[in-house]
Amino acid sequence: MRPQESVLLWFRRDLRLADNPALRHAVAAGLPIVPVFLRDPEGEGQPGPGAASRWWLHQSLFRLDESLRAHGSRLILRHGPAATCLAHLAEETHARAVFANCVYDPSAQHLDASVAAQLRAAGITLELSHTGLLWPPGSIRTTTGGVFQVFTPFWRACWNRRGELGPPLSAPRTLPRPGRWPSSLLLNEFNLEPKIDWAAGIRAAWTPGESAALARLRSFTRNGLADYPTERNRPDHDGVSRLSPHLHFGEISPLQIWHALAGNSSAEPFLRQIAWREFAHHLLAEYPHIPRESWNPRFRHFPWRRNRRWLAAWQHGRTGYPFVDAAMRQLWTTGWMHNRARMVVASFLVKDLLIPWQDGAAWFLDTLVDADLANNTLGWQWVAGCGFDAAPYFRIFNPIAQGEKFDPEGEYVRHWIPELRKFPSKWIHQPWLAPSAELAAAGVRLGRDYPRPIVDHAHARTAALAAFAATKTSASKS
Ligand SMILES: Cc1cc2nc3c(=O)[nH]c(=O)nc-3n(C[C@H](O)[C@H](O)[C@H](O)COP(=O)(O)OP(=O)(O)OC[C@H]3O[C@@H](n4cnc5c(N)ncnc54)[C@H](O)[C@@H]3O)c2cc1C
């Protein structure tokens, strides 16, 4: 008897069943489907997923397996080089084809080519589908065919093409299963969860998985969308969607979001943010070196400082600037930080401390549950003033003024810095100016319970501007 043929469904950054074109094509093949997820440390690119992302991935794979089982299927887990793993699994399961969705990170381009070549040699096709972005990289161009380097015209071009976006695909009711399942690793064997359990704060803050992503979108649409334009800048309020990790892992697609909100008159400011995500991914695909190098060559001569003590103070929320420290502690505890706070802490690292933006980007990639090479690179280069559509270098965020403006009562600071919980709002963003009676009443001894500022912002600003001016001279000499 001829062995029963099958097809493989290779899950990657698309950990969902709805709006999953690869899944739809696998079903259309009319053969049993073997869903697989691979851990391929070499193919994941550099750097691989950080500690917080690995925690999320573990939970997300667990949920994906649960939903596959509810559809009569399951998830097979394998470890090793993707091309070899898929070729072996295809041989074991008599698979004719592998269906997958594209990943647009630079490392995935090489990976896909080598996977396709190895499968082709075994007579198996790799069928890649587009999802994860509204438009594939390279498809939104200027009228002369160039790459958009400024966001607003890019957004306008996206908006003008919104009519092309069809409805998202629904999840299939059931998935045809093979007669016999191939072997699978246990999820724990991926070693994604930390050995020492530091993830309690992340666990309390998040529910990974497709159902949770859809629930979050529904609740944000009901409760947050209308006030998003004003509330999105307030880290002390719950005014943003917090969809970023769900989007990163593909538990929800941008098309599902777009479709759910299209026709809602208050949705445009939010959809614009979704387009920033597109912009970031389109740029990374065009310029794969930008996670390492400043896009503006002038910054390659920047006189950065390598001060490990300052870097550690920043990482652990002990700079002495409460707004910066609250944000860094929110990141450490929950694996996420509000966008306004990301801009302020990034500016503080790069401009007040003159530490290379790449060091901050690396810390974010390790600690964020939504760590995303494209969005993170764009964000850091934007703040540093060396990237696309970047803030001019001389626009240096004042960590005190930012706190007073976006956390006026100091609630965000009090929440994340328990040492300052009893501090009055008047001094909360600059406790070193508080009269000693106020400090005593709040039970704070500066320099002991909470640090004094590690740098003086006014001096640091002057030094940053001088450093920037020096790059002009060195760039013109080179
Ligand atoms: C220094 C720095 C580093 C960043 N690193 C990351 C990162 O690693 N991963 C990440 O997803 N975002 C990153 N961002 C962008 C932004 O801060 C987060 O996407 C946002 O805070 C996530 O929260 P949210 O889902 O509630 O956003 P919302 O305000 O609800 O926005 C909805 C979605 O739009 C997208 N989006 C919003 N703002 C941006 C932006 N500026 N750039 C790109 N996409 C955006 C995100 O996918 C987000 O989930 C970074 C920003 C800065 C300034």
The ligand as an ORCA input file, in Angstrom:
! r2SCAN-3c Opt
* xyz 0 1
  C      13.259     53.482     21.425
  C      12.028     52.742     20.960
  C      12.055     51.355     20.850
  C      10.922     50.651     20.413
  N      10.982     49.279     20.314
  C       9.888     48.598     19.870
  C       9.936     47.183     19.747
  O      10.949     46.519     19.990
  N       8.794     46.554     19.359
  C       7.642     47.240     19.043
  O       6.637     46.613     18.680
  N       7.603     48.579     19.111
  C       8.675     49.278     19.529
  N       8.609     50.644     19.628
  C       7.399     51.358     19.149
  C       6.315     51.606     20.205
  O       6.859     52.150     21.369
  C       5.547     50.324     20.567
  O       5.108     49.667     19.397
  C       4.308     50.659     21.410
  O       4.688     51.340     22.575
  C       3.605     49.360     21.763
  O       2.499     49.605     22.589
  P       1.016     49.478     22.036
  O       0.840     48.171     21.326
  O       0.104     49.777     23.144
  O       0.976     50.638     20.950
  P      -0.260     51.422     20.330
  O      -0.027     52.861     20.557
  O      -1.535     50.847     20.758
  O      -0.034     51.185     18.757
  C      -0.569     50.045     18.060
  C       0.523     49.339     17.317
  O       1.131     50.196     16.344
  C       2.521     49.868     16.222
  N       3.304     51.049     16.613
  C       2.949     52.034     17.467
  N       3.931     52.962     17.553
  C       4.931     52.528     16.747
  C       6.218     53.042     16.413
  N       6.671     54.216     16.894
  N       6.995     52.318     15.572
  C       6.564     51.152     15.047
  N       5.355     50.628     15.331
  C       4.546     51.297     16.161
  C       2.801     48.733     17.195
  O       2.739     47.515     16.469
  C       1.667     48.863     18.190
  O       1.347     47.627     18.803
  C       9.741     51.367     20.072
  C       9.724     52.763     20.186
  C      10.851     53.441     20.630
  C      10.802     54.938     20.759
*
